[in-house]
Amino acid sequence: MSVVTTDPVKRMAEIAEKVENNQRLSMEDGLFLYESDDLLTIGQLANKVNTRMNGNKVYFVQNMSLYFTNVCEEHCAFCHFRRDEGEEGSYTLTPSQMLDYVAEHFNPEIKEFHISQGHNPHLPFEYYVDCIRQLKQAYPDVTIKAHTAAEIEFFSRISGLSFRDVLKTLMDAGLSTLPGGGAEILTERYRTKMKVEKASSEEWIDVHRNAHLLGMKTHATMLYGSIETKEERIRHMMLLRELQDETGGFLVFIPNSIQPASKNAGLKQRVPAWDELKTIAISRLMLDNFPHIKAYFINIGTKLTQLSFTFGASDAHGTIVKEKISHAAGALSPEGLTRDELVYLIKGAGRVPVERDTFYNEIRVY
């Protein structure tokens, strides 16, 4: 689908008027913005919306990424983290081994554990439940953000439980929120072409719907920059917007640009900075019911992250400690940042750094 206009200046002015009057943008509006070369105006509009919602504050959390296993039954074309059982580099940690790793890297100001991992079919569902249970028992004051919607669908298959019952079991063990991964692009054409063998678009949405109905707040992502069309990006955002209208359960949207694994990979070029800034800005404009848009420094780098704060982003993610998934795919960014580095990064963009917890409760304003 392509938007054809004989007067782009007038078209942009119409969109600006919508933004000024808090009117929702349409599919055609989003496509026009993607086709426009007026990046600064798009950024200014997104900045206006973000400032209206969040003022000059930019949020971050002191968190720690954990990976219990990289063994996975899926073969997504973009993933370089996964391994087969027994393959060189594959691993599966016991809960006690993970607790040893956490103890080595933990500091008392960490507020969140972010767990990402493979769909390991050689383990029972109870293994995943026990990992959360033991982690929560050892660190009761730390929020556990774990298991994408695709993992919940996987757990449902291996356990025979419904999405709702899988979620309730994990919540009873100590789970507080779901990350947004596994969404990639929520169209079946994309998922077929990219060999996304995990949860379908409808299943991904349904897992988050169930989580929201159980009172859980969750996160949403979009992995862009490969074979998807601009229309598919906008459709992805609109699906999320519709669910947010229904449940109000999303905390933040994270647009993630895809990373090339090597010079020999099928994907040879990184997403242009122009496209990364435009996507952050368009996300802010289209997702009018999302409180926050995150600039994920792991994928776009720290310099572009600073710029993104004037293009609609209000979140700088967190300290992470040691990120593995994007770096397995060739990310050039640091594997993590310290609190002081995040504060410096945000202040360097002329914004006010706010340390938060997982749910955007303010801990400290710098």
TASULGI-V822739 format. One record per residue. N is the residue number from 1. PSI is psi in radians with two decimals (999 if undefined). D_CENTER is the distance of its C-alpha to the mean C-alpha in Angstrom with 2 decimals. Layout:
n = {N N}
psi = {PSI PSI}
d_center = {D_CENTER D_CENTER}
This chain:
n = {1 2 3 4 5 6 7 8 9 10 11 12 13 14 15 16 17 18 19 20 21 22 23 24 25 26 27 28 29 30 31 32 33 34 35 36 37 38 39 40 41 42 43 44 45 46 47 48 49 50 51 52 53 54 55 56 57 58 59 60 61 62 63 64 65 66 67 68 69 70 71 72 73 74 75 76 77 78 79 80 81 82 83 84 85 86 87 88 89 90 91 92 93 94 95 96 97 98 99 100 101 102 103 104 105 106 107 108 109 110 111 112 113 114 115 116 117 118 119 120 121 122 123 124 125 126 127 128 129 130 131 132 133 134 135 136 137 138 139 140 141 142 143 144 145 146 147 148 149 150 151 152 153 154 155 156 157 158 159 160 161 162 163 164 165 166 167 168 169 170 171 172 173 174 175 176 177 178 179 180 181 182 183 184 185 186 187 188 189 190 191 192 193 194 195 196 197 198 199 200 201 202 203 204 205 206 207 208 209 210 211 212 213 214 215 216 217 218 219 220 221 222 223 224 225 226 227 228 229 230 231 232 233 234 235 236 237 238 239 240 241 242 243 244 245 246 247 248 249 250 251 252 253 254 255 256 257 258 259 260 261 262 263 264 265 266 267 268 269 270 271 272 273 274 275 276 277 278 279 280 281 282 283 284 285 286 287 288 289 290 291 292 293 294 295 296 297 298 299 300 301 302 303 304 305 306 307 308 309 310 311 312 313 314 315 316 317 318 319 320 321 322 323 324 325 326 327 328 329 330 331 332 333 334 335 336 337 338 339 340 341 342 343 344 345 346 347 348 349 350 351 352 353 354 355 356 357 358 359 360 361 362 363 364 365 366}
psi = {2.33 2.49 2.13 2.21 2.45 -0.19 1.43 -0.52 -0.78 -0.71 -0.76 -0.64 -0.63 -0.71 -0.71 -0.65 -0.69 -0.81 -0.76 -0.60 0.27 0.65 2.48 2.40 2.60 3.03 -0.79 -0.65 -0.83 -0.73 -0.69 -0.76 -0.69 -0.58 -0.27 2.57 0.17 1.20 -0.67 -0.69 -0.73 -0.77 -0.71 -0.69 -0.77 -0.69 -0.65 -0.79 -0.80 -0.73 -0.64 -0.63 -0.67 0.06 -2.44 0.24 2.43 2.25 2.67 2.80 2.54 1.81 3.07 2.18 2.36 2.56 1.78 -0.61 2.55 0.12 2.28 2.42 -0.24 2.84 0.84 2.36 -0.44 -0.10 2.28 0.20 -0.64 2.68 2.75 2.72 2.22 -0.18 2.60 2.29 -0.13 2.63 2.72 2.09 2.52 2.80 -0.68 -0.63 -0.69 -0.67 -0.62 -0.75 -0.78 -0.78 -0.58 -0.55 -0.09 2.55 2.66 -0.23 -0.06 2.23 -0.18 2.36 2.19 1.90 2.15 2.54 3.07 2.94 1.51 1.86 -0.07 0.04 2.53 2.83 -0.62 -0.51 -0.83 -0.65 -0.75 -0.60 -0.81 -0.76 -0.83 -0.62 -0.74 -0.64 -0.65 -0.55 1.25 -0.39 -0.01 2.26 2.37 2.01 1.94 2.65 1.82 2.94 -0.56 -0.65 -0.65 -0.71 -0.71 -0.80 -0.66 -0.70 -0.75 -0.31 -0.39 0.11 2.74 2.87 -0.79 -0.77 -0.59 -0.82 -0.77 -0.68 -0.78 -0.66 -0.70 -0.52 -0.30 0.02 2.37 -0.43 2.71 2.43 3.04 0.02 2.93 -0.17 -0.76 -1.94 2.23 1.02 2.56 -0.49 -0.85 -0.79 -0.56 -0.82 -0.63 0.17 0.72 1.60 -0.11 -2.75 2.43 3.00 -0.80 -0.68 -0.70 -0.83 -0.73 -0.62 -0.82 -0.62 -0.81 -0.72 -0.78 -0.70 -0.40 0.04 0.14 2.37 2.47 3.12 2.78 2.51 2.97 2.20 1.91 2.82 0.24 -1.82 -0.06 2.66 2.88 -0.59 -0.69 -0.64 -0.81 -0.70 -0.69 -0.87 -0.69 -0.58 -0.75 -0.70 -0.69 -0.74 -0.65 -0.64 -0.68 -0.74 -0.49 0.42 -0.12 2.42 -0.64 2.66 2.33 1.80 2.10 2.11 2.41 2.62 2.35 2.39 -0.62 3.04 -0.37 0.03 2.78 -0.64 1.91 -0.37 2.54 2.77 2.28 2.57 -0.64 -0.84 -0.64 -0.80 -0.71 -0.70 -0.70 -0.78 -0.79 -0.63 -0.78 -0.65 -0.68 -0.67 1.16 -0.25 0.15 2.26 -0.61 2.60 2.28 2.41 1.93 1.70 -0.43 -0.69 -0.58 -0.10 2.83 -0.63 -0.80 -0.53 -0.77 -0.82 -0.61 -0.38 -0.27 0.17 0.39 -0.16 2.47 0.21 2.37 0.28 -2.15 -2.93 -0.57 -0.85 -1.06 1.68 2.47 -0.59 -0.92 -0.58 -0.49 -0.44 0.09 0.27 2.48 -0.03 2.98 2.69 -0.19 2.93 2.66 2.90 -0.78 -0.65 -0.67 -0.72 -0.79 -0.74 -0.78 -0.78 -0.58 -0.35 0.12 0.38 2.97 2.02 2.34 2.02 2.32 3.01 -3.01 -0.57 0.32 0.38 2.29 2.29 -0.79 2.36 2.23 999}
d_center = {26.27 27.35 28.23 31.70 33.07 36.38 35.49 31.99 33.06 34.03 30.87 28.70 31.02 30.55 26.76 27.36 29.72 27.20 24.74 27.68 28.63 25.24 25.61 22.81 22.19 22.99 21.90 24.77 23.69 20.23 21.99 24.58 22.15 20.66 24.29 25.48 26.19 26.36 23.20 24.66 25.44 21.99 20.63 23.36 22.58 18.89 20.17 22.69 20.27 18.06 21.32 22.65 19.81 19.17 22.18 21.87 19.63 16.50 14.82 13.86 14.17 16.32 14.41 15.06 13.26 15.52 16.25 19.18 19.74 18.91 21.36 19.93 21.81 19.46 20.09 17.16 18.48 15.58 15.28 17.54 16.58 18.42 22.17 24.96 27.01 29.65 28.19 28.49 25.54 24.48 24.28 23.92 24.34 26.29 25.18 27.95 26.83 23.34 25.10 27.20 24.23 22.69 26.17 26.52 23.44 23.09 24.14 24.97 22.57 19.40 17.93 15.04 14.75 11.39 12.68 11.55 14.49 16.52 18.24 21.59 24.34 27.00 25.92 26.62 24.20 26.09 24.93 21.28 22.65 24.93 22.29 20.60 24.06 25.46 22.55 22.82 26.59 26.55 24.09 24.51 23.21 19.77 16.95 15.53 11.89 12.24 12.30 9.94 11.87 13.32 14.71 16.16 17.87 19.16 20.50 22.15 23.94 25.21 26.28 27.63 25.95 24.29 20.60 21.90 24.09 21.52 19.30 22.48 23.57 20.43 20.52 24.19 23.42 21.13 17.57 16.23 12.67 10.22 6.67 4.74 5.85 9.16 8.81 9.46 11.98 13.58 17.13 19.57 21.10 18.03 17.48 21.20 21.44 18.57 19.90 16.93 19.28 17.01 16.35 17.35 15.67 17.95 17.31 13.52 14.39 17.27 15.56 13.44 16.74 18.61 16.39 16.81 20.50 20.83 19.77 16.33 13.54 10.05 6.41 5.31 3.71 6.73 8.37 11.44 14.68 16.75 18.97 17.37 19.45 18.65 19.76 17.20 14.38 16.13 16.83 13.20 12.67 15.97 15.31 12.49 14.98 17.72 16.17 15.42 19.07 20.15 18.52 16.93 14.55 11.11 10.52 7.90 6.15 3.85 6.30 6.66 10.41 12.08 14.43 18.10 19.45 22.93 25.61 26.73 23.50 23.51 20.78 22.83 21.32 18.19 16.64 19.05 18.28 19.73 17.20 14.21 15.81 16.88 13.55 12.16 15.52 15.74 12.43 14.08 17.29 16.35 14.13 17.07 16.39 12.98 13.94 11.34 9.42 7.69 9.32 7.89 11.48 11.17 10.83 12.86 15.24 16.64 19.10 16.86 14.56 17.83 18.66 15.46 16.67 19.47 17.42 15.58 12.89 13.63 11.29 11.63 9.45 12.24 15.02 13.42 17.01 16.59 13.53 14.69 12.52 11.89 15.35 16.89 16.00 17.67 15.46 18.07 16.44 17.49 16.17 15.85 17.48 19.99 20.12 22.90 21.09 18.20 20.98 22.85 20.01 19.44 23.21 23.81 22.06 24.39 21.94 22.29 20.14 19.35 18.50 16.83 16.17 13.14 14.47 15.23 18.83 20.36 21.92 23.40 23.78 24.86}
